[in-house]
Amino acid sequence: MSWDEGCADHYAGWSAHMTADIAFYTALAREADGPLVELAIGSGRVAIPVARETGKRVTGIDTSPSMLEQARRNAAEAGVELDLRTEDMRNLALDQRAALIYCPFRALLHLPTWADRRRTFERVAASLLPGGRFAWNALAFDHRIAARLDGVRQPEPLPHTIRYAVGDNRIDIVRETGAKSSLWWATKNEWLGLLDVSGLELEALYGGFGFEPFTGDSQEYVFVARRP
Ligand SMILES: C[S@@+](CC[C@H](N)C(=O)[O-])C[C@H]1O[C@@H](n2cnc3c(N)ncnc32)[C@H](O)[C@@H]1O
């Protein structure tokens, strides 16, 4: 179910448009008094600037060997040390509890079921220091965007088609090579339910990475939760 290795090769191109989140997660990392952990670290796109700006080491976990290899290479080029682990976020287990666990770029949407997410939230709650924070972002499903994009070939950054399986709340990004990456969207109440069952508290829900308030028109959920 995880990120298809077939989509990893051009990750820099796929993620080039996403830069606004770096300052957001870096600001949270600056405020954290203790270990920093990124779930689904990918290429280190966020973790490398976080480590560089804060001077703190980031532990990054990911299931994809090729994404972790990119993170290793990018960190070495940037002169930054990351603690990289091949691990599934549903089984998160840390040696030391963290002050901040974060999961950028909608990576929690790669988990297909609510049970997968509940398990992840429970592992996060158990892995945080008291007062520690969990931050993540996820798209707010917009049927107008879905209707416009469904089945239409997109040439950039690599030729692909996006397909919506509405009954399964799933978005498939299908490359012409046949490689596929799937995302399962969730509603605000599902996210709040995950906090509820895992014993985390909502600190803030923003509508973007500039800490702007979430409104009915926001297209992104940017959550900050806290372990009491
Ligand atoms: C969209 S990328 C995000 C990478 C990075 N966090 C960023 O912001 O650029 C999604 C990442 O999630 C990872 N992933 C998917 N399922 C996972 C799981 N169950 N546990 C850990 N990592 C997972 C993939 O391997 C991939 O590197």
The ligand as a Gaussian input file, in Angstrom:
#p B3LYP/6-31G(d) Opt

LIG

0 1
 C        4.506000      12.366000      -0.438000
 S        5.922000      11.541000       0.227000
 C        6.315000      12.682000       1.541000
 C        7.784000      12.725000       1.835000
 C        8.252000      13.857000       2.732000
 N        7.652000      13.811000       4.055000
 C        7.991000      15.228000       2.116000
 O        7.290000      16.004000       2.735000
 O        8.488000      15.494000       1.025000
 C        5.191000      10.183000       1.054000
 C        6.178000       9.284000       1.778000
 O        5.423000       8.427000       2.647000
 C        6.119000       7.213000       2.750000
 N        5.210000       6.214000       3.343000
 C        4.053000       5.742000       2.796000
 N        3.474000       4.880000       3.645000
 C        4.263000       4.833000       4.756000
 C        4.171000       4.131000       5.990000
 N        3.157000       3.301000       6.247000
 N        5.143000       4.325000       6.923000
 C        6.184000       5.152000       6.661000
 N        6.329000       5.828000       5.495000
 C        5.372000       5.672000       4.558000
 C        6.537000       6.960000       1.324000
 O        7.537000       5.988000       1.200000
 C        6.987000       8.361000       0.886000
 O        8.355000       8.563000       1.104000

